[in-house]
Amino acid sequence: MVPDPSTGHMVPVATSLRRDPTYVALYVVWSKFLFTELAPYLAVVALNVVIIAKSVRAAAFRRQAAAGAGTIRVRKYSCL
């Protein structure tokens, strides 16, 4: 920040790093892509895998219970 000669107020000024094309390409383009585009999709995929795995376990449990298989073992699973 530098003082504005006409008003005396401090105003923001872009540094040489901010004006560097390599910085713009790496930070502005790629980091924004990773955090706003790729990360949410990966989170959705990971959570869907957890849901599918729990559904498969529940279906197996229901089949075992419906078949009247002696004792039914109940296992406690954590969410993640």
CNS distance restraints for C-alpha pairs under 8 A (distance, minus, plus):
assign (resid   1 and name CA) (resid  10 and name CA) 5.87 0.50 0.50
assign (resid   1 and name CA) (resid  11 and name CA) 5.35 0.50 0.50
assign (resid   1 and name CA) (resid  12 and name CA) 4.47 0.50 0.50
assign (resid   1 and name CA) (resid  13 and name CA) 5.72 0.50 0.50
assign (resid   2 and name CA) (resid  10 and name CA) 5.32 0.50 0.50
assign (resid   2 and name CA) (resid  11 and name CA) 5.61 0.50 0.50
assign (resid   2 and name CA) (resid  12 and name CA) 6.60 0.50 0.50
assign (resid   2 and name CA) (resid  13 and name CA) 6.97 0.50 0.50
assign (resid   3 and name CA) (resid   8 and name CA) 5.48 0.50 0.50
assign (resid   3 and name CA) (resid   9 and name CA) 5.44 0.50 0.50
assign (resid   3 and name CA) (resid  10 and name CA) 4.28 0.50 0.50
assign (resid   3 and name CA) (resid  11 and name CA) 6.09 0.50 0.50
assign (resid   4 and name CA) (resid   8 and name CA) 4.97 0.50 0.50
assign (resid   4 and name CA) (resid   9 and name CA) 5.48 0.50 0.50
assign (resid   4 and name CA) (resid  10 and name CA) 5.96 0.50 0.50
assign (resid   4 and name CA) (resid  11 and name CA) 6.30 0.50 0.50
assign (resid   5 and name CA) (resid   9 and name CA) 7.98 0.50 0.50
assign (resid  14 and name CA) (resid  18 and name CA) 5.86 0.50 0.50
assign (resid  14 and name CA) (resid  19 and name CA) 6.87 0.50 0.50
assign (resid  15 and name CA) (resid  19 and name CA) 6.59 0.50 0.50
assign (resid  16 and name CA) (resid  20 and name CA) 6.18 0.50 0.50
assign (resid  17 and name CA) (resid  23 and name CA) 6.66 0.50 0.50
assign (resid  18 and name CA) (resid  23 and name CA) 6.67 0.50 0.50
assign (resid  18 and name CA) (resid  24 and name CA) 7.00 0.50 0.50
assign (resid  19 and name CA) (resid  23 and name CA) 7.63 0.50 0.50
assign (resid  19 and name CA) (resid  24 and name CA) 7.34 0.50 0.50
assign (resid  20 and name CA) (resid  24 and name CA) 6.39 0.50 0.50
assign (resid  21 and name CA) (resid  25 and name CA) 6.11 0.50 0.50
assign (resid  22 and name CA) (resid  26 and name CA) 6.12 0.50 0.50
assign (resid  23 and name CA) (resid  27 and name CA) 5.64 0.50 0.50
assign (resid  23 and name CA) (resid  28 and name CA) 7.42 0.50 0.50
assign (resid  24 and name CA) (resid  28 and name CA) 5.07 0.50 0.50
assign (resid  24 and name CA) (resid  29 and name CA) 6.74 0.50 0.50
assign (resid  25 and name CA) (resid  29 and name CA) 5.29 0.50 0.50
assign (resid  25 and name CA) (resid  30 and name CA) 6.75 0.50 0.50
assign (resid  26 and name CA) (resid  30 and name CA) 5.26 0.50 0.50
assign (resid  26 and name CA) (resid  31 and name CA) 6.74 0.50 0.50
assign (resid  27 and name CA) (resid  31 and name CA) 5.12 0.50 0.50
assign (resid  27 and name CA) (resid  32 and name CA) 7.15 0.50 0.50
assign (resid  28 and name CA) (resid  32 and name CA) 5.87 0.50 0.50
assign (resid  29 and name CA) (resid  33 and name CA) 6.14 0.50 0.50
assign (resid  30 and name CA) (resid  34 and name CA) 6.13 0.50 0.50
assign (resid  31 and name CA) (resid  35 and name CA) 6.13 0.50 0.50
assign (resid  32 and name CA) (resid  36 and name CA) 5.68 0.50 0.50
assign (resid  32 and name CA) (resid  37 and name CA) 7.56 0.50 0.50
assign (resid  33 and name CA) (resid  37 and name CA) 5.15 0.50 0.50
assign (resid  33 and name CA) (resid  38 and name CA) 6.51 0.50 0.50
assign (resid  34 and name CA) (resid  38 and name CA) 4.86 0.50 0.50
assign (resid  34 and name CA) (resid  39 and name CA) 5.98 0.50 0.50
assign (resid  35 and name CA) (resid  39 and name CA) 5.33 0.50 0.50
assign (resid  35 and name CA) (resid  40 and name CA) 7.50 0.50 0.50
assign (resid  36 and name CA) (resid  40 and name CA) 6.82 0.50 0.50
assign (resid  37 and name CA) (resid  41 and name CA) 6.86 0.50 0.50
assign (resid  38 and name CA) (resid  42 and name CA) 6.25 0.50 0.50
assign (resid  39 and name CA) (resid  43 and name CA) 6.14 0.50 0.50
assign (resid  40 and name CA) (resid  44 and name CA) 6.24 0.50 0.50
assign (resid  41 and name CA) (resid  45 and name CA) 6.22 0.50 0.50
assign (resid  42 and name CA) (resid  46 and name CA) 6.10 0.50 0.50
assign (resid  43 and name CA) (resid  47 and name CA) 6.13 0.50 0.50
assign (resid  44 and name CA) (resid  48 and name CA) 6.06 0.50 0.50
assign (resid  45 and name CA) (resid  49 and name CA) 6.25 0.50 0.50
assign (resid  46 and name CA) (resid  50 and name CA) 6.49 0.50 0.50
assign (resid  47 and name CA) (resid  51 and name CA) 6.29 0.50 0.50
assign (resid  48 and name CA) (resid  52 and name CA) 6.09 0.50 0.50
assign (resid  49 and name CA) (resid  53 and name CA) 6.11 0.50 0.50
assign (resid  50 and name CA) (resid  54 and name CA) 6.25 0.50 0.50
assign (resid  50 and name CA) (resid  80 and name CA) 7.97 0.50 0.50
assign (resid  51 and name CA) (resid  55 and name CA) 6.13 0.50 0.50
assign (resid  52 and name CA) (resid  56 and name CA) 6.18 0.50 0.50
assign (resid  53 and name CA) (resid  57 and name CA) 6.33 0.50 0.50
assign (resid  54 and name CA) (resid  58 and name CA) 6.11 0.50 0.50
assign (resid  55 and name CA) (resid  59 and name CA) 6.11 0.50 0.50
assign (resid  56 and name CA) (resid  60 and name CA) 6.26 0.50 0.50
assign (resid  57 and name CA) (resid  61 and name CA) 6.18 0.50 0.50
assign (resid  58 and name CA) (resid  62 and name CA) 6.17 0.50 0.50
assign (resid  59 and name CA) (resid  63 and name CA) 6.19 0.50 0.50
assign (resid  60 and name CA) (resid  64 and name CA) 6.17 0.50 0.50
assign (resid  61 and name CA) (resid  65 and name CA) 6.15 0.50 0.50
assign (resid  62 and name CA) (resid  66 and name CA) 5.97 0.50 0.50
assign (resid  63 and name CA) (resid  67 and name CA) 6.10 0.50 0.50
assign (resid  64 and name CA) (resid  68 and name CA) 6.61 0.50 0.50
assign (resid  64 and name CA) (resid  69 and name CA) 5.95 0.50 0.50
assign (resid  64 and name CA) (resid  72 and name CA) 7.46 0.50 0.50
assign (resid  65 and name CA) (resid  69 and name CA) 6.39 0.50 0.50
assign (resid  65 and name CA) (resid  72 and name CA) 6.93 0.50 0.50
